[in-house]
């Protein structure tokens, strides 16, 4: 494979030659079936990699975003020795006009509904030493193109995780998109193509790891808008992947997103635990992407199941192995607040806010990207008596989402504690007008007002209105009976 080529041939010949030199003998013919008699000569391979030419093949997958292909091709024109384009459009199967690929080599995948097959088609045809993988709706920034030579010349790494910026509401994340054209690397997964399993296996063999160069890839805004409509198709593909292999860790973690979205954390918890145990089994060193995703989602499930202590312990374990992220700090802060440790919660949530702009291997959770994080931070500061800080946090949360219920109630609580009854009443009126169709509005406002003895009648009125608007609503009745608790 070009990514690990050397003067004496491919990787197998280089390994055989290194063993022969140490024995003082001339290398004989290769024996394909025999296992190596000695450990893999990592030092020899690294020395060979330093002398390997660094040619770049760029691979682009086109689905329903062909309109962005010219911009993607233009961003690669000065840095790629070879450009391959996989035409995976559904219209292509119906005889649509060929893509205008601007001189790039056009390929067709074997299956259109398989993300991994499109990427593997690129790897089979790539002749460069490194392969850069993009979607048609993405483009390499000029700064990223300038940083490519240094990344390609780093002989210590097997792959690089690039910063992919897709815009709101997805934000930025790190993805393995620049990999050596090495033997054994293969993508799998119909819904979400990943090569982390084969990368981890090869990493264990030759001792090379991953890097995070300052290379940025931008995604087109309209492709983000189309992502929610694509969720049903991805979920169907995930079901097919899991039907074939129920232990597929990548598919289990991807399906956990849908379970959390649908309010079923109990269903996602055990598969996530099994996926994390598999990643760490037999002394393995998992790819950071896999471990961050599995741990963060498992901790989020525990938090939503009100098992705050277990969630906090899991995040402490993770921070002992890997770096902190805004997602993990948010979960740890929410768990600390649930356990009544306001000082620790305030510190963790502040650090989560500080790291919110730094991409991780996992996209920002909706709570972190939206209003939930600053709203929770504001309520923690209010509990500690920091009214100025709480007001700023609530204002930031409402700036991100003017309809956010916790932030609106937090600001009303702050106004009531400062004796600003008129402003609080205006806030309650806005809340009823904007969120009157949500039973949680009446529950939360009634419980909040019940915390102020002088407002007992107002609290009862809100509870009564909630029962009138939502007759028989179990949550209204339960919360009304509990009162301020």
C-alpha positions as CSV (number, residue, x, y, z in Angstrom):
1,X,0.0,0.0,0.0
2,X,1.4,3.4,-0.9
3,X,1.1,4.9,2.6
4,X,3.6,2.4,4.0
5,X,5.7,1.7,0.8
6,X,9.5,1.4,1.2
7,X,12.5,0.9,-1.0
8,X,12.3,-2.9,-0.6
9,X,8.6,-3.2,-1.5
10,X,5.5,-3.2,0.6
11,X,5.1,-3.5,4.4
12,X,5.5,-7.3,4.4
13,X,8.8,-7.2,2.5
14,X,10.1,-4.4,4.7
15,X,9.4,-6.4,7.9
16,X,11.0,-9.5,6.4
17,X,14.1,-7.5,5.4
18,X,14.4,-6.0,8.9
19,X,14.4,-9.4,10.5
20,X,17.0,-10.7,8.1
21,X,19.4,-7.8,8.7
22,X,19.2,-8.4,12.4
23,X,20.2,-12.1,11.9
24,X,22.9,-11.1,9.5
25,X,21.4,-13.1,6.6
26,X,20.1,-12.1,3.2
27,X,16.3,-11.9,3.0
28,X,14.8,-14.9,1.3
29,X,11.5,-15.1,-0.5
30,X,8.4,-14.0,1.4
31,X,6.3,-16.7,3.1
32,X,2.8,-15.3,3.0
33,X,1.3,-18.0,5.4
34,X,4.0,-17.9,8.1
35,X,3.6,-15.6,11.1
36,X,6.6,-13.3,11.9
37,X,9.1,-15.0,14.1
38,X,10.0,-11.7,15.9
39,X,8.1,-8.6,17.2
40,X,7.0,-6.1,14.6
41,X,10.1,-3.9,13.9
42,X,8.5,-0.5,14.7
43,X,11.8,1.4,14.6
44,X,12.6,0.0,11.1
45,X,9.2,1.0,9.8
46,X,9.4,4.5,11.2
47,X,12.7,4.9,9.5
48,X,11.2,3.8,6.3
49,X,8.3,6.2,6.7
50,X,10.6,9.1,7.0
51,X,11.9,8.5,3.5
52,X,8.5,7.8,1.9
53,X,7.3,10.4,-0.6
54,X,4.2,12.2,0.8
55,X,1.7,12.2,-2.1
56,X,-1.9,13.1,-1.2
57,X,-5.0,11.6,-2.7
58,X,-8.3,13.5,-2.1
59,X,-11.5,11.5,-2.1
60,X,-14.9,13.1,-2.3
61,X,-18.3,11.4,-1.8
62,X,-21.2,13.1,-3.6
63,X,-24.8,12.3,-2.5
64,X,-27.5,15.0,-2.6
65,X,-25.0,17.8,-2.4
66,X,-23.6,17.9,-5.9
67,X,-24.2,21.6,-6.2
68,X,-21.3,22.2,-3.8
69,X,-18.8,19.9,-5.7
70,X,-17.1,22.7,-7.7
71,X,-16.2,24.6,-4.5
72,X,-14.9,21.4,-2.9
73,X,-12.8,20.6,-5.9
74,X,-11.4,24.2,-6.0
75,X,-10.3,23.9,-2.4
76,X,-8.2,20.8,-3.2
77,X,-6.7,22.0,-6.5
78,X,-3.3,23.1,-5.1
79,X,-2.7,20.4,-2.5
80,X,-3.8,17.0,-4.0
81,X,-1.8,15.0,-6.5
82,X,-4.9,12.9,-7.2
83,X,-8.6,13.6,-6.8
84,X,-11.2,10.8,-6.8
85,X,-15.0,11.5,-6.8
86,X,-17.5,8.8,-5.8
87,X,-20.9,9.4,-7.4
88,X,-23.3,8.0,-4.8
89,X,-26.4,10.1,-5.9
90,X,-29.7,8.3,-5.8
91,X,-30.4,10.1,-9.2
92,X,-27.3,8.5,-10.7
93,X,-28.9,5.1,-10.5
94,X,-31.8,6.4,-12.5
95,X,-29.6,7.6,-15.4
96,X,-29.0,11.2,-14.4
97,X,-26.4,13.2,-16.3
98,X,-22.8,12.4,-15.2
99,X,-21.2,14.7,-12.7
100,X,-18.9,17.5,-13.8
101,X,-15.9,16.5,-11.8
102,X,-13.4,18.9,-13.4
103,X,-10.9,16.2,-14.5
104,X,-11.2,14.1,-11.3
105,X,-11.5,10.4,-11.6
106,X,-15.2,9.3,-11.2
107,X,-16.1,6.1,-9.3
108,X,-19.4,4.3,-8.6
109,X,-19.9,2.5,-5.3
110,X,-21.3,-1.0,-5.3
111,X,-24.2,0.0,-3.0
112,X,-25.7,3.5,-2.9
113,X,-27.2,3.1,0.6
114,X,-23.9,2.3,2.3
115,X,-21.7,5.1,3.6
116,X,-18.8,2.8,4.3
117,X,-18.8,1.3,0.7
118,X,-18.4,4.8,-0.8
119,X,-15.3,5.5,1.4
120,X,-13.8,2.0,0.7
121,X,-14.2,2.6,-3.0
122,X,-12.0,5.6,-2.6
123,X,-9.4,3.7,-0.6
124,X,-9.3,0.9,-3.2
125,X,-8.4,3.3,-6.0
126,X,-6.2,5.8,-4.1
127,X,-2.6,5.8,-5.1
128,X,-1.3,8.5,-2.8
129,X,0.6,8.0,0.5
130,X,-2.2,9.7,2.4
131,X,-5.9,10.0,1.7
132,X,-8.0,13.0,2.6
133,X,-11.7,12.2,2.8
134,X,-14.4,14.9,2.3
135,X,-18.1,15.1,1.4
136,X,-19.1,17.3,-1.6
137,X,-20.7,19.8,0.8
138,X,-17.4,20.4,2.5
139,X,-14.3,22.3,1.5
140,X,-10.8,22.6,2.8
141,X,-9.9,26.1,4.1
142,X,-6.8,27.9,2.7
143,X,-5.2,27.8,6.1
144,X,-5.8,24.0,6.3
145,X,-4.2,23.5,2.9
146,X,-1.2,25.4,4.0
147,X,-0.9,23.1,7.1
148,X,-1.2,19.9,5.1
149,X,2.5,19.4,4.3
150,X,3.5,19.4,8.0
151,X,0.8,16.9,8.8
152,X,1.8,14.6,5.9
153,X,5.4,14.7,7.0
154,X,4.7,13.6,10.6
155,X,6.0,10.1,10.6
156,X,4.8,9.4,14.1
157,X,1.1,9.2,13.2
158,X,-1.2,6.8,11.3
159,X,-4.1,9.2,11.0
160,X,-5.1,12.8,11.7
161,X,-8.4,14.1,13.2
162,X,-9.4,17.3,11.4
163,X,-11.7,20.0,12.7
164,X,-15.0,19.8,10.8
165,X,-17.2,22.9,11.1
166,X,-20.8,22.4,10.0
167,X,-22.4,25.5,11.5
168,X,-25.4,25.7,13.8
169,X,-26.8,23.6,15.4
170,X,-24.1,21.1,14.9
171,X,-21.0,23.3,15.7
172,X,-17.6,21.7,15.2
173,X,-16.1,18.3,16.0
174,X,-12.9,16.3,15.3
175,X,-13.2,13.5,12.7
176,X,-10.7,11.1,11.4
177,X,-10.5,12.3,7.8
178,X,-6.7,12.2,6.9
179,X,-5.3,8.7,7.0
180,X,-2.3,6.8,5.6
181,X,-3.0,4.6,2.6
182,X,-2.0,1.6,4.7
183,X,-3.0,-2.1,4.4
184,X,-5.9,-3.2,6.6
185,X,-7.7,0.1,6.9
186,X,-11.4,-0.4,6.0
187,X,-14.5,1.6,6.8
188,X,-17.7,-0.1,8.0
189,X,-21.2,1.0,8.8
190,X,-24.1,1.8,6.4
191,X,-25.4,4.8,8.3
192,X,-22.1,6.3,9.5
193,X,-18.8,5.2,8.0
194,X,-16.0,4.7,10.5
195,X,-12.6,3.1,10.2
196,X,-11.7,3.3,13.9
197,X,-11.7,-0.5,14.5
198,X,-9.2,-1.1,11.7
199,X,-7.1,1.9,12.7
200,X,-6.9,0.7,16.3
201,X,-5.8,-2.7,15.2
202,X,-3.1,-1.3,12.9
203,X,-2.1,1.1,15.6
204,X,-1.5,-1.8,18.0
205,X,0.7,-3.5,15.4
206,X,3.0,-0.7,14.4
207,X,2.8,1.6,17.4
208,X,1.7,4.7,15.5
209,X,-1.1,6.9,17.0
210,X,-3.3,9.8,15.9
211,X,-2.7,13.5,15.5
212,X,-4.8,16.7,15.6
213,X,-3.2,19.2,13.2
214,X,-4.7,22.7,12.8
215,X,-6.6,21.8,9.6
216,X,-10.2,23.1,9.3
217,X,-12.8,21.7,6.9
218,X,-16.0,23.8,6.4
219,X,-19.4,22.3,5.8
220,X,-22.1,24.1,3.7
221,X,-25.0,25.5,5.7
222,X,-27.8,24.0,3.7
223,X,-26.4,20.5,4.2
224,X,-26.9,21.1,7.9
225,X,-30.5,22.0,7.4
226,X,-31.1,18.8,5.5
227,X,-29.6,16.6,8.3
228,X,-32.8,16.2,10.4
229,X,-34.7,15.0,7.3
230,X,-32.0,12.3,6.9
231,X,-32.5,10.9,10.4
232,X,-35.2,8.4,9.4
233,X,-33.0,6.9,6.7
234,X,-30.0,6.7,9.0
235,X,-32.0,5.0,11.7
236,X,-33.2,2.4,9.2
237,X,-29.6,1.7,8.1
238,X,-28.6,1.4,11.7
239,X,-31.2,-1.3,12.3
240,X,-29.8,-3.2,9.3
241,X,-26.3,-3.0,10.7
242,X,-27.4,-4.2,14.1
243,X,-29.4,-7.0,12.6
244,X,-26.2,-8.3,11.0
245,X,-24.0,-7.7,14.1
246,X,-25.8,-6.9,17.4
247,X,-22.4,-6.3,19.0
248,X,-21.3,-3.6,16.5
249,X,-20.0,-0.9,18.9
250,X,-20.2,1.9,16.3
251,X,-23.8,1.1,15.4
252,X,-24.8,0.8,19.1
253,X,-23.3,4.2,19.9
254,X,-25.0,5.8,16.9
255,X,-28.4,4.3,17.8
256,X,-28.0,5.6,21.4
257,X,-28.4,9.1,19.9
258,X,-31.9,8.2,18.7
259,X,-32.8,6.6,22.0
260,X,-31.8,9.7,23.9
261,X,-33.7,11.9,21.4
262,X,-36.8,9.8,21.9
263,X,-36.5,10.0,25.7
264,X,-35.4,6.3,26.2
265,X,-32.1,6.5,28.1
266,X,-32.8,3.2,29.9
267,X,-32.8,1.4,26.5
268,X,-29.5,2.9,25.4
269,X,-27.6,2.4,28.7
270,X,-26.7,-1.3,28.7
271,X,-25.6,-1.4,25.0
272,X,-23.4,1.6,25.7
273,X,-21.8,-0.1,28.7
274,X,-21.2,-3.2,26.6
275,X,-19.6,-1.0,23.8
276,X,-17.3,0.7,26.3
277,X,-16.2,-2.7,27.8
278,X,-15.5,-4.0,24.4
279,X,-13.3,-1.0,23.6
280,X,-11.2,-1.5,26.7
281,X,-11.1,-5.3,26.6
282,X,-7.9,-7.3,26.3
283,X,-5.7,-4.4,27.1
284,X,-6.8,-2.4,24.0
285,X,-6.0,1.2,23.5
286,X,-9.2,2.6,21.9
287,X,-9.3,5.3,19.3
288,X,-10.2,8.5,21.3
289,X,-13.3,9.1,19.1
290,X,-14.8,5.8,20.2
291,X,-14.0,6.2,23.9
292,X,-15.2,9.8,24.1
293,X,-18.5,9.0,22.4
294,X,-19.2,5.8,24.4
295,X,-18.4,7.4,27.8
296,X,-20.2,10.7,27.2
297,X,-23.4,9.0,26.0
298,X,-23.3,6.5,28.9
299,X,-22.9,9.3,31.5
300,X,-25.7,11.3,29.8
301,X,-28.0,8.3,30.1
302,X,-27.2,7.9,33.8
303,X,-27.8,11.6,34.4
304,X,-31.2,11.5,32.7
305,X,-32.1,8.4,34.7
306,X,-31.3,10.5,37.9
307,X,-28.3,8.4,38.8
308,X,-26.0,11.3,39.4
309,X,-23.4,9.6,41.5
310,X,-22.7,7.0,38.8
311,X,-22.6,9.6,36.1
312,X,-20.1,11.7,38.2
313,X,-17.9,8.6,38.9
314,X,-17.8,7.7,35.2
315,X,-16.7,11.2,34.2
316,X,-14.0,11.2,36.8
317,X,-12.7,7.9,35.4
318,X,-12.8,9.3,31.9
319,X,-10.9,12.5,32.8
320,X,-8.2,10.3,34.3
321,X,-7.6,8.8,30.9
322,X,-8.5,11.5,28.4
323,X,-8.9,15.3,28.2
324,X,-11.8,17.3,29.5
325,X,-14.5,18.4,27.0
326,X,-17.4,20.8,27.3
327,X,-19.7,17.8,27.1
328,X,-18.1,15.8,30.0
329,X,-17.7,18.9,32.2
330,X,-21.4,19.8,31.7
331,X,-22.5,16.3,32.7
332,X,-20.1,16.4,35.7
333,X,-21.5,19.8,36.7
334,X,-25.1,18.7,36.4
335,X,-24.4,15.6,38.5
336,X,-22.7,17.7,41.2
337,X,-25.6,20.1,41.3
338,X,-28.0,17.1,41.6
339,X,-26.0,15.9,44.6
340,X,-26.2,19.3,46.3
341,X,-22.6,20.3,45.7
342,X,-23.1,23.8,44.4
343,X,-19.5,25.0,44.6
344,X,-18.1,22.1,42.6
345,X,-21.0,22.4,40.2
346,X,-20.3,26.1,39.6
347,X,-16.6,25.3,38.9
348,X,-17.3,22.5,36.5
349,X,-20.0,24.4,34.6
350,X,-17.8,27.5,34.3
351,X,-15.0,25.3,32.8
352,X,-17.6,23.7,30.4
353,X,-18.5,27.2,29.2
354,X,-14.9,28.1,28.7
355,X,-14.3,25.0,26.6
356,X,-17.5,25.3,24.6
357,X,-15.7,26.7,21.5
358,X,-13.1,23.9,21.4
359,X,-14.1,21.0,19.2
360,X,-14.0,17.5,20.6
361,X,-14.4,14.1,19.0
362,X,-18.1,14.3,19.8
363,X,-20.4,17.1,18.6
364,X,-21.6,19.4,21.3
365,X,-24.6,18.0,23.1
366,X,-27.9,19.9,22.6
367,X,-27.7,21.0,26.2
368,X,-24.2,22.4,25.7
369,X,-24.7,24.0,22.4
370,X,-28.1,25.6,23.5
371,X,-29.4,27.3,26.5
372,X,-29.3,24.5,29.1
373,X,-25.6,24.9,30.1
374,X,-25.7,28.7,30.9
375,X,-29.2,28.3,32.5
376,X,-27.9,25.6,34.8
377,X,-24.8,27.7,35.6
378,X,-27.0,30.6,36.4
379,X,-29.2,28.6,38.8
380,X,-26.1,27.3,40.5
381,X,-24.7,30.9,40.9
382,X,-28.1,32.0,42.2
383,X,-28.0,29.2,44.8
384,X,-24.6,30.5,45.9
385,X,-25.8,34.1,46.2
386,X,-23.9,35.4,43.1
387,X,-26.8,37.4,41.7
388,X,-24.8,39.4,39.1
389,X,-23.2,36.2,37.7
390,X,-26.6,34.5,37.7
391,X,-28.2,37.4,35.8
392,X,-25.5,37.3,33.1
393,X,-25.8,33.5,32.7
394,X,-29.6,33.7,32.4
395,X,-29.4,36.5,29.9
396,X,-26.9,34.4,27.8
397,X,-29.2,31.4,27.9
398,X,-32.3,33.5,26.8
399,X,-30.1,35.0,24.1
400,X,-29.5,31.5,22.7
401,X,-33.2,30.4,23.2
402,X,-35.8,33.0,24.2
403,X,-38.2,30.2,25.0
404,X,-35.9,28.3,27.3
405,X,-38.0,27.5,30.4
406,X,-35.3,27.0,33.1
407,X,-33.6,30.3,32.1
408,X,-36.9,32.2,32.1
409,X,-37.9,30.8,35.5
410,X,-34.4,31.4,36.9
411,X,-34.6,35.1,35.9
412,X,-38.0,35.4,37.5
413,X,-36.7,33.8,40.7
414,X,-33.8,36.3,40.7
415,X,-36.2,39.2,40.3
416,X,-38.4,37.9,43.1
417,X,-35.5,37.5,45.4
418,X,-34.5,41.1,44.7
419,X,-38.0,42.4,45.3
420,X,-38.7,43.3,41.7
421,X,-42.3,42.0,41.7
422,X,-43.4,44.0,38.7
423,X,-40.7,42.7,36.5
424,X,-41.3,39.2,37.7
425,X,-45.1,39.5,37.0
426,X,-44.3,40.7,33.5
427,X,-42.0,37.7,33.0
428,X,-44.7,35.3,34.1
429,X,-47.2,36.9,31.7
430,X,-44.7,36.4,28.8
431,X,-44.1,32.9,30.0
432,X,-47.9,32.1,29.9
433,X,-48.2,33.7,26.5
434,X,-45.2,32.0,24.9
435,X,-45.2,28.6,26.7
436,X,-48.9,28.2,27.7
437,X,-49.2,25.1,25.5
438,X,-46.6,23.2,27.6
439,X,-47.8,21.7,30.9
440,X,-44.3,22.0,32.3
441,X,-44.7,25.7,32.2
442,X,-47.5,25.6,34.8
443,X,-45.9,23.0,36.9
444,X,-42.5,24.7,37.2
445,X,-44.0,28.2,37.7
446,X,-46.3,27.0,40.4
447,X,-43.5,25.2,42.2
448,X,-41.2,28.2,41.9
449,X,-43.8,30.6,43.3
450,X,-44.7,28.2,46.1
451,X,-41.1,28.8,47.3
452,X,-42.0,32.4,48.3
453,X,-44.6,32.3,51.2
454,X,-46.1,35.6,50.3
455,X,-47.1,34.2,46.8
456,X,-49.0,31.2,48.0
457,X,-52.2,32.4,46.3
458,X,-50.4,33.1,43.0
459,X,-48.8,29.6,43.1
460,X,-52.2,28.0,43.7
461,X,-53.7,30.0,40.8
462,X,-51.0,28.7,38.4
463,X,-51.5,25.1,39.6
464,X,-55.2,25.5,39.1
465,X,-54.8,27.0,35.7
466,X,-52.5,24.1,34.7
467,X,-55.1,21.5,35.8
468,X,-57.8,23.4,33.9
469,X,-55.8,23.5,30.7
470,X,-54.6,19.9,31.0
471,X,-57.3,18.0,32.8
472,X,-56.1,14.6,34.1
473,X,-52.5,15.3,33.4
474,X,-50.7,13.0,35.8
475,X,-47.6,15.2,36.2
476,X,-49.6,18.3,37.1
477,X,-51.5,16.4,39.8
478,X,-48.3,14.8,41.2
479,X,-46.4,18.1,41.3
480,X,-49.4,20.0,42.8
481,X,-49.6,17.5,45.6
482,X,-45.9,17.8,46.4
483,X,-45.9,21.6,46.5
484,X,-42.6,23.3,46.8
485,X,-40.7,20.0,47.0
